[in-house]
């Protein structure tokens, strides 16, 4: 992988948000969940489609803090417009595990 500069890293706006709502997304090609994530007053609530149905159910997600890239252009995922990219890591089987802070932090905070 090629190296990037700190200025390149600064272009990616990664923020912490709180999931306010989650719904199954059975129409997606891979098992997915629709998410609504609140990033605070400066950014507001944004939508995302995440392939996280292996480890999470819609009922357990509201209130969870997650990290997301908030400055990608919106992307149409089937009939759903995804506005942010919620971040995760693969488990041993390649299934997504969400990334979030391990302590309470204000929503909307930028990762550095």
C-alpha positions as CSV (number, residue, x, y, z in Angstrom):
1,X,0.0,0.0,0.0
2,X,1.3,3.4,-0.8
3,X,2.1,6.0,1.8
4,X,0.0,9.1,2.3
5,X,0.7,12.4,4.0
6,X,-0.9,13.8,7.1
7,X,-2.7,16.3,4.8
8,X,-4.1,13.3,2.9
9,X,-5.4,11.8,6.2
10,X,-6.9,15.1,7.1
11,X,-9.1,15.0,4.0
12,X,-11.0,12.0,5.5
13,X,-13.6,13.3,8.0
14,X,-14.2,10.5,10.5
15,X,-16.7,11.3,13.3
16,X,-18.3,9.6,16.2
17,X,-22.1,9.3,16.0
18,X,-24.9,7.6,18.0
19,X,-27.2,5.2,16.2
20,X,-30.8,6.5,16.7
21,X,-32.7,4.0,14.6
22,X,-32.0,0.7,12.8
23,X,-34.1,-1.4,10.5
24,X,-33.6,-4.6,8.6
25,X,-32.7,-4.2,4.9
26,X,-33.7,-7.6,3.4
27,X,-33.6,-6.1,-0.2
28,X,-29.8,-5.7,0.0
29,X,-27.6,-8.2,-1.9
30,X,-25.8,-9.1,1.4
31,X,-27.6,-9.2,4.8
32,X,-27.6,-5.5,5.8
33,X,-29.2,-3.1,8.3
34,X,-30.3,0.4,7.6
35,X,-28.9,2.9,10.2
36,X,-29.7,6.4,11.1
37,X,-26.8,8.0,13.0
38,X,-26.8,11.3,14.9
39,X,-23.6,13.3,14.6
40,X,-24.7,16.3,16.6
41,X,-25.9,19.7,15.6
42,X,-23.1,20.6,13.1
43,X,-23.7,17.5,10.9
44,X,-27.1,16.2,12.0
45,X,-28.6,12.8,11.4
46,X,-27.3,10.8,8.4
47,X,-28.3,7.4,6.9
48,X,-26.1,4.4,6.2
49,X,-26.6,0.8,4.9
50,X,-24.2,-1.6,6.7
51,X,-23.5,-5.3,6.2
52,X,-23.5,-6.0,9.9
53,X,-26.5,-8.4,10.2
54,X,-24.3,-11.4,11.2
55,X,-23.3,-9.8,14.6
56,X,-26.1,-7.3,15.2
57,X,-29.9,-7.0,15.2
58,X,-31.7,-3.7,14.6
59,X,-33.1,-3.9,18.2
60,X,-29.7,-3.8,19.9
61,X,-28.2,-0.9,17.8
62,X,-30.0,2.3,18.9
63,X,-27.8,4.1,21.4
64,X,-24.5,2.5,20.2
65,X,-21.7,4.9,19.3
66,X,-19.9,4.2,16.0
67,X,-17.2,5.8,13.8
68,X,-18.1,6.9,10.3
69,X,-16.7,8.7,7.3
70,X,-19.0,11.7,6.9
71,X,-17.5,13.4,3.8
72,X,-18.0,10.8,1.1
73,X,-20.7,11.6,-1.5
74,X,-24.0,9.8,-0.9
75,X,-24.3,6.4,-2.5
76,X,-27.4,4.6,-3.7
77,X,-27.6,1.1,-2.1
78,X,-30.6,-0.5,-3.8
79,X,-33.6,1.7,-2.9
80,X,-31.7,3.3,0.1
81,X,-29.5,6.3,-0.1
82,X,-26.4,5.8,2.1
83,X,-25.0,9.2,3.3
84,X,-22.1,8.1,5.5
85,X,-19.7,5.0,5.7
86,X,-20.0,3.4,9.1
87,X,-16.6,1.8,9.9
88,X,-15.9,-1.7,11.0
89,X,-13.3,-4.5,11.1
90,X,-13.5,-8.1,9.9
91,X,-13.7,-10.9,12.4
92,X,-12.0,-14.2,11.8
93,X,-14.7,-15.1,9.3
94,X,-14.7,-11.8,7.5
95,X,-17.9,-10.5,9.0
96,X,-18.1,-6.9,10.1
97,X,-17.6,-5.8,13.7
98,X,-18.4,-2.1,14.3
99,X,-15.8,0.4,15.5
100,X,-16.6,2.8,18.3
101,X,-15.0,4.6,21.3
102,X,-14.5,2.6,24.4
103,X,-15.4,5.5,26.6
104,X,-18.2,8.2,26.5
105,X,-17.3,11.0,24.1
106,X,-19.5,13.8,22.7
107,X,-21.2,12.9,19.4
108,X,-19.8,14.7,16.4
109,X,-16.2,14.5,17.6
110,X,-13.6,14.2,14.8
111,X,-11.1,11.4,14.9
112,X,-7.5,12.4,15.0
